[in-house]
Amino acid sequence: MPSLVRNFEELYGRAPEVISEAPGRVNLIGEHIDYSEGFVLPFAIADRTHAAIASRSDGLVRIASVQRREKIFTIDIKDVKPGSSGDWEKYVLGVLWSMKITTGADILIDGSVPGGAGLSSSAALECSIAIGLNSLLELGKSKEDLARLTQLAENEYVGVPCGIMDQSVSLMGQAGAALLIDCRDLTTEIVPFNLADSSLELLIIDTQAHHALTDGGYAERRASCESVASKLGVPSMRHLTLENLQAQKEKITDVEFIRARHAVTEIARVLEAVAALRSSDFVTLGKLINQSHFSLRDDYQVSCPELDVAVDASIAAGALGSRMVGGGFGGSAIALIRASDLGMTRTAVAEAFSSHGFKKPRFFTSLPSAGASARLL
């Protein structure tokens, strides 16, 4: 990133000591179950957040972005604690706090992961900082360690009770594959995900109905699952089957039941999707992707009109499967389509958005890409 180095030098008057990067992600299937000890199947995308970092001896932390270089956020490292000031800078400060960093730093951020699109720009930012600091300060932490620390930063410092999927795949993703993550112990398994050989494409549809996970909807749903686990005497949704959930329905509220039903069935769908991928059965994969969306829409109730229109229009245009991705309430959808249908599907979705009076969607595709990395200068 020669331009990032140059921008850093122009802004701070010295050279950075490390350049790091981390990708956003698309979750193929397994939504809202990482905090229920479920399985998820994400892959890292090509869009990434880059960080240039240099240490300071005076305890000051200065943070800026290439897009807003005129605004440098400054704080003393001793004052970095939950509740301190900052806007997007809190994602950076949270990592410094969770990693127990005691030295100052100059930090400059650049990136291409669209914010609010459900592609985990926040995890890309957190992981780019974490892996850069780990390398610069020779902390010797594993990527699993960094995943837990960046999750802690978002949970406790930023205030978003997210699971660990986004940070895990941003750190541990591999090119040409999806990453099956067991969210109970963070063990991972590489699952080949080569669409090109089957003349398929994964279309990402950014609805531009941008979401914010700090508004309470996410936290409410996580709390519902935790309440069900407590009432039914199990550690998490991972320990329930649909049959024993239904058998104990009277012990929980109606809302808790449908939230738990999503979690239990979604965990099962992930394992079925892995089997489908291993046998290159993309028709079955598409059906599972559709079922995931219907469950998120009806049981978990985290979809929105723009996401539903994107999914319905994609399926009507011939997609094998389509669903919302990310936390919901806006963001992006994916559509598994034949490569030859790319233009037709984009047109169909755009026309559907126009007829509903929605903002024009953005489209892009991405091959599964490598996870986070850092390079000392």
C-alpha positions as CSV (number, residue, x, y, z in Angstrom):
1,M,0.0,0.0,0.0
2,P,2.5,2.7,-1.1
3,S,-0.3,5.4,-1.1
4,L,-1.2,4.5,2.5
5,V,2.5,4.9,3.5
6,R,2.7,8.2,1.7
7,N,-0.5,9.5,3.3
8,F,0.8,8.4,6.7
9,E,4.0,10.3,6.2
10,E,2.2,13.4,5.0
11,L,-0.2,13.3,8.0
12,Y,2.1,12.4,10.9
13,G,5.5,13.5,9.6
14,R,7.2,10.1,9.9
15,A,7.0,6.6,8.4
16,P,4.7,3.9,9.7
17,E,6.3,0.8,11.2
18,V,3.7,-1.8,10.2
19,I,1.1,-2.1,7.4
20,S,-1.8,-4.5,8.1
21,E,-5.0,-5.5,6.4
22,A,-8.1,-7.5,7.1
23,P,-11.1,-8.4,4.9
24,G,-14.8,-8.0,5.2
25,R,-16.9,-11.2,4.9
26,V,-20.0,-12.8,3.5
27,N,-21.6,-15.5,5.5
28,L,-22.8,-18.1,3.1
29,I,-25.2,-19.6,5.7
30,G,-25.4,-19.7,9.5
31,E,-26.9,-16.3,10.6
32,H,-27.5,-15.2,14.2
33,I,-26.2,-18.4,15.6
34,D,-22.5,-17.7,16.4
35,Y,-23.5,-16.5,19.8
36,S,-25.5,-19.7,20.3
37,E,-22.4,-21.9,19.9
38,G,-23.5,-22.8,16.5
39,F,-21.7,-23.5,13.2
40,V,-21.3,-20.8,10.6
41,L,-19.9,-20.9,7.0
42,P,-18.5,-17.5,6.0
43,F,-15.8,-16.6,3.6
44,A,-13.5,-13.5,3.5
45,I,-14.1,-11.1,0.6
46,A,-11.6,-9.2,-1.5
47,D,-12.7,-5.8,0.0
48,R,-10.4,-5.0,2.9
49,T,-9.5,-2.4,5.5
50,H,-5.8,-1.3,5.7
51,A,-4.0,0.2,8.7
52,A,-0.7,1.9,9.0
53,I,0.6,2.1,12.5
54,A,3.7,3.5,14.3
55,S,4.3,3.4,18.1
56,R,4.7,6.5,20.2
57,S,6.6,6.9,23.5
58,D,4.5,9.7,25.0
59,G,1.3,7.7,25.5
60,L,-0.7,9.6,22.9
61,V,-3.0,7.7,20.5
62,R,-3.8,9.5,17.3
63,I,-6.3,8.0,14.8
64,A,-7.3,9.2,11.4
65,S,-8.7,7.9,8.1
66,V,-7.5,8.6,4.6
67,Q,-11.1,9.7,3.8
68,R,-11.0,12.2,6.6
69,R,-7.4,13.2,7.1
70,E,-8.3,16.6,8.3
71,K,-9.8,15.2,11.5
72,I,-7.2,13.5,13.8
73,F,-8.8,11.9,16.9
74,T,-6.4,12.2,19.9
75,I,-6.5,10.5,23.3
76,D,-4.1,9.5,26.0
77,I,-3.7,5.7,26.2
78,K,-4.4,5.9,30.0
79,D,-7.9,7.3,29.1
80,V,-8.8,4.5,26.7
81,K,-11.6,2.7,28.5
82,P,-15.3,1.9,27.8
83,G,-17.3,5.1,27.8
84,S,-14.5,7.3,26.4
85,S,-15.1,9.6,23.5
86,G,-14.9,8.7,19.8
87,D,-17.2,7.7,16.9
88,W,-15.9,5.1,14.5
89,E,-12.6,5.5,16.4
90,K,-14.1,3.4,19.2
91,Y,-13.6,0.2,17.1
92,V,-9.9,1.0,17.1
93,L,-9.8,2.1,20.8
94,G,-11.6,-1.0,21.8
95,V,-8.9,-3.2,20.3
96,L,-6.2,-1.2,22.2
97,W,-8.2,-1.7,25.4
98,S,-8.9,-5.4,24.9
99,M,-5.3,-6.1,24.0
100,K,-4.1,-4.1,27.0
101,I,-1.9,-1.9,25.0
102,T,0.0,0.6,27.2
103,T,2.0,2.5,24.6
104,G,0.8,5.3,22.3
105,A,0.4,5.0,18.6
106,D,-0.2,6.9,15.4
107,I,-2.8,5.1,13.3
108,L,-4.1,5.7,9.8
109,I,-7.0,3.7,8.3
110,D,-8.0,3.2,4.7
111,G,-10.4,0.6,3.3
112,S,-13.0,-0.5,0.7
113,V,-15.4,-2.5,2.9
114,P,-18.7,-0.6,2.6
115,G,-20.0,0.4,6.0
116,G,-23.6,-0.6,7.0
117,A,-23.9,-3.1,4.2
118,G,-23.8,-6.2,6.3
119,L,-20.3,-7.2,5.2
120,S,-18.7,-6.6,8.6
121,S,-16.7,-3.5,8.0
122,S,-16.4,-3.2,11.8
123,A,-14.6,-6.6,12.1
124,A,-12.3,-5.7,9.2
125,L,-11.3,-2.5,11.0
126,E,-10.8,-4.3,14.4
127,C,-8.8,-7.2,12.9
128,S,-6.5,-4.9,10.8
129,I,-5.6,-3.1,14.0
130,A,-5.2,-6.2,16.1
131,I,-3.0,-8.1,13.7
132,G,-0.9,-4.9,13.1
133,L,-0.3,-4.4,16.8
134,N,0.4,-8.1,17.4
135,S,3.2,-7.9,14.8
136,L,4.5,-4.5,15.7
137,L,4.7,-5.1,19.4
138,E,5.7,-8.8,19.1
139,L,2.8,-10.0,21.3
140,G,2.8,-13.5,20.0
141,K,-0.9,-14.0,20.0
142,S,-2.6,-16.6,17.8
143,K,-5.3,-15.6,15.3
144,E,-7.8,-17.4,17.7
145,D,-6.6,-15.2,20.5
146,L,-7.0,-12.1,18.3
147,A,-10.5,-13.2,17.3
148,R,-11.6,-13.3,20.9
149,L,-9.9,-10.0,21.8
150,T,-11.5,-8.2,18.9
151,Q,-14.9,-9.7,19.8
152,L,-14.4,-8.5,23.3
153,A,-13.6,-5.0,22.0
154,E,-16.9,-4.9,20.1
155,N,-18.9,-6.4,22.9
156,E,-17.6,-4.5,25.9
157,Y,-16.1,-1.3,24.4
158,V,-18.3,-0.5,21.4
159,G,-21.4,-2.1,23.0
160,V,-22.5,-4.5,20.2
161,P,-23.1,-8.0,21.6
162,C,-21.9,-9.7,18.5
163,G,-20.7,-13.3,18.2
164,I,-17.3,-14.3,17.1
165,M,-17.9,-15.3,13.5
166,D,-17.0,-12.0,11.8
167,Q,-13.6,-11.6,13.5
168,S,-12.7,-15.2,13.1
169,V,-13.2,-15.3,9.3
170,S,-11.6,-11.9,8.9
171,L,-8.5,-13.3,10.6
172,M,-8.5,-16.9,9.4
173,G,-10.2,-16.8,5.9
174,Q,-8.5,-18.6,3.0
175,A,-8.6,-17.9,-0.7
176,G,-10.9,-20.3,-2.7
177,A,-12.7,-21.6,0.3
178,A,-15.4,-21.0,2.9
179,L,-14.5,-21.5,6.6
180,L,-16.7,-23.8,8.7
181,I,-16.3,-22.3,12.2
182,D,-17.5,-24.1,15.3
183,C,-18.3,-21.1,17.4
184,R,-18.1,-23.2,20.6
185,D,-14.4,-23.8,20.5
186,L,-13.3,-21.8,17.4
187,T,-12.1,-24.9,15.6
188,T,-12.2,-24.4,11.8
189,E,-12.4,-26.5,8.8
190,I,-11.7,-25.4,5.2
191,V,-14.6,-26.2,2.8
192,P,-13.8,-25.8,-0.9
193,F,-16.1,-23.2,-2.5
194,N,-15.2,-23.0,-6.1
195,L,-18.2,-21.5,-8.0
196,A,-16.4,-20.9,-11.3
197,D,-15.9,-24.6,-12.0
198,S,-19.7,-25.0,-12.0
199,S,-20.3,-21.8,-14.0
200,L,-21.9,-20.1,-11.0
201,E,-21.5,-16.7,-9.4
202,L,-22.4,-15.3,-6.0
203,L,-24.0,-11.9,-6.4
204,I,-23.8,-9.5,-3.5
205,I,-26.7,-7.0,-3.4
206,D,-26.1,-4.0,-1.1
207,T,-29.7,-2.7,-0.5
208,Q,-28.3,0.6,0.8
209,A,-30.8,0.3,3.6
210,H,-27.9,0.6,6.0
211,H,-28.2,-0.9,9.4
212,A,-26.8,-0.2,12.8
213,L,-26.5,-3.0,15.3
214,T,-26.3,-0.7,18.3
215,D,-30.0,0.1,18.2
216,G,-31.1,-2.9,20.4
217,G,-32.7,-5.2,17.9
218,Y,-29.7,-7.5,17.8
219,A,-29.3,-7.5,21.6
220,E,-33.0,-8.4,22.1
221,R,-32.7,-11.5,19.9
222,R,-29.5,-12.7,21.5
223,A,-31.2,-12.2,24.9
224,S,-34.1,-14.3,23.8
225,C,-31.9,-17.2,22.9
226,E,-30.0,-16.9,26.2
227,S,-33.4,-16.8,28.1
228,V,-34.5,-20.0,26.3
229,A,-31.3,-21.8,27.2
230,S,-31.7,-20.8,30.8
231,K,-35.3,-21.8,31.0
232,L,-34.7,-25.2,29.3
233,G,-31.5,-25.9,31.3
234,V,-29.1,-26.1,28.4
235,P,-25.8,-24.2,27.8
236,S,-27.0,-22.8,24.4
237,M,-29.2,-23.5,21.3
238,R,-26.5,-25.9,20.1
239,H,-27.8,-28.4,22.6
240,L,-31.4,-28.4,21.4
241,T,-33.1,-30.3,18.7
242,L,-36.3,-29.1,17.0
243,E,-38.1,-32.0,18.6
244,N,-37.1,-31.3,22.2
245,L,-37.7,-27.6,21.7
246,Q,-41.2,-28.2,20.5
247,A,-41.7,-30.7,23.4
248,Q,-40.9,-27.9,25.9
249,K,-42.7,-25.1,24.1
250,E,-44.9,-24.3,27.1
251,K,-41.9,-23.4,29.3
252,I,-41.0,-20.3,27.1
253,T,-42.9,-17.4,25.5
254,D,-44.2,-17.5,21.9
255,V,-41.5,-15.0,20.8
256,E,-38.7,-17.0,22.5
257,F,-40.0,-20.2,20.7
258,I,-39.7,-18.7,17.2
259,R,-36.3,-17.2,18.0
260,A,-35.1,-20.5,19.2
261,R,-36.6,-22.3,16.3
262,H,-34.6,-20.2,13.9
263,A,-31.4,-20.9,15.8
264,V,-31.9,-24.7,16.0
265,T,-32.9,-25.1,12.4
266,E,-30.2,-22.8,11.1
267,I,-27.5,-24.7,12.9
268,A,-28.7,-27.9,11.2
269,R,-28.8,-26.1,7.8
270,V,-25.1,-25.1,8.0
271,L,-24.1,-28.8,8.3
272,E,-26.4,-29.7,5.5
273,A,-24.8,-26.9,3.4
274,V,-21.3,-28.2,4.0
275,A,-22.4,-31.7,2.8
276,A,-23.9,-30.1,-0.3
277,L,-20.8,-28.2,-1.0
278,R,-18.6,-31.2,-0.6
279,S,-20.7,-33.0,-3.2
280,S,-21.0,-29.9,-5.4
281,D,-24.8,-30.1,-5.0
282,F,-25.5,-26.5,-5.6
283,V,-29.2,-27.1,-6.1
284,T,-29.5,-28.3,-2.5
285,L,-27.3,-25.5,-1.3
286,G,-29.6,-23.0,-3.0
287,K,-32.7,-24.5,-1.3
288,L,-30.9,-24.3,2.1
289,I,-30.0,-20.6,1.4
290,N,-33.7,-19.9,0.7
291,Q,-34.8,-21.6,3.9
292,S,-32.3,-19.6,5.8
293,H,-33.8,-16.4,4.6
294,F,-37.4,-17.4,5.3
295,S,-36.4,-18.3,8.8
296,L,-34.6,-15.0,9.4
297,R,-37.6,-13.2,7.9
298,D,-40.4,-15.0,9.8
299,D,-38.9,-16.5,13.0
300,Y,-36.0,-14.1,13.8
301,Q,-37.7,-11.1,12.2
302,V,-34.5,-9.3,11.2
303,S,-35.2,-8.8,7.5
304,C,-36.6,-5.6,6.0
305,P,-38.6,-4.7,2.9
306,E,-35.5,-4.0,0.8
307,L,-33.9,-7.3,1.7
308,D,-37.1,-9.2,1.0
309,V,-37.5,-7.6,-2.4
310,A,-33.9,-8.3,-3.3
311,V,-34.3,-12.0,-2.4
312,D,-37.7,-12.4,-4.1
313,A,-36.5,-10.7,-7.3
314,S,-33.4,-12.8,-7.4
315,I,-35.4,-16.1,-7.0
316,A,-37.9,-15.0,-9.6
317,A,-35.0,-14.3,-12.0
318,G,-33.8,-17.9,-11.6
319,A,-31.4,-17.8,-8.7
320,L,-30.7,-21.1,-7.1
321,G,-30.9,-19.5,-3.7
322,S,-31.0,-16.0,-2.1
323,R,-31.0,-14.7,1.4
324,M,-30.1,-11.7,3.6
325,V,-26.7,-11.7,5.2
326,G,-25.3,-10.0,8.3
327,G,-27.1,-8.8,11.3
328,G,-30.2,-7.7,9.4
329,F,-32.5,-4.7,9.5
330,G,-30.8,-3.6,6.2
331,G,-27.5,-4.3,4.6
332,S,-26.9,-6.9,1.9
333,A,-28.4,-10.0,0.4
334,I,-26.6,-12.7,-1.6
335,A,-27.9,-14.6,-4.6
336,L,-26.4,-17.9,-5.9
337,I,-26.8,-17.6,-9.6
338,R,-25.7,-19.0,-12.9
339,A,-22.8,-16.9,-14.2
340,S,-24.7,-16.4,-17.5
341,D,-27.6,-14.8,-15.6
342,L,-25.6,-12.1,-13.8
343,G,-26.8,-9.2,-16.0
344,M,-30.4,-10.4,-16.0
345,T,-30.5,-10.8,-12.2
346,R,-29.0,-7.4,-11.6
347,T,-31.6,-5.9,-13.9
348,A,-34.4,-7.7,-12.3
349,V,-33.4,-6.6,-8.8
350,A,-32.8,-3.0,-9.8
351,E,-36.2,-2.9,-11.5
352,A,-37.9,-4.3,-8.5
353,F,-36.3,-1.7,-6.2
354,S,-37.3,1.0,-8.6
355,S,-40.9,-0.2,-8.6
356,H,-41.0,-0.1,-4.8
357,G,-39.5,3.3,-4.6
358,F,-36.4,2.1,-2.9
359,K,-32.9,3.6,-3.3
360,K,-30.9,2.1,-6.2
361,P,-29.0,-1.0,-4.9
362,R,-25.3,-1.6,-5.5
363,F,-24.0,-4.9,-6.8
364,F,-20.7,-6.7,-6.6
365,T,-19.2,-10.1,-6.7
366,S,-16.3,-11.5,-4.7
367,L,-14.2,-14.6,-4.7
368,P,-13.3,-16.1,-1.3
369,S,-10.1,-14.4,-0.3
370,A,-7.3,-14.6,2.2
371,G,-7.6,-13.4,5.8
372,A,-5.8,-10.7,7.7
373,S,-2.0,-10.1,7.5
374,A,0.6,-7.6,8.6
375,R,4.0,-6.6,7.2
376,L,6.7,-4.8,9.2
377,L,8.4,-2.0,7.3
